[in-house]
């Protein structure tokens, strides 16, 4: 039986592919679970249209993420905290503080997207990576200064 997959199945293929499987497997397993549809001219056209629409949405989301990365690469955050000898901070700059500062600048970033291996504990300039999704990473500059 010829079917068209409505979702990606590792052992069979990707969504939108037309494949041939045994009749019982299609009727008893794939079609009732919504994983596939019988391949007729009408269903092929419908699924192809849905795939085209999702590709357009993903392309727009990707463009938005790329522009966000460009904006983040230009961004510089400044923090002023109390520091002791050898320019070591009393406390640290955490990913939550960085996320709050980015949100206050008007960007939608969650603290889980900030790739900060350990809190910043020294005065100086640091670079922090922000993973915005779909393999895109922005890099912001964080300046930490000592309170006078």
Beta strands, then each sheet from edge to edge (+ up, - down):
strand 1: 2-5
strand 2: 18-20
strand 3: 36-38
strand 4: 76-81
strand 5: 88-93
strand 6: 114-115
strand 7: 120-122
strand 8: 124-133
strand 9: 136-146
sheet 1: 2+ 1- 3+
sheet 2: 4+ 9+ 8- 6+
sheet 3: 5+ 7-
end
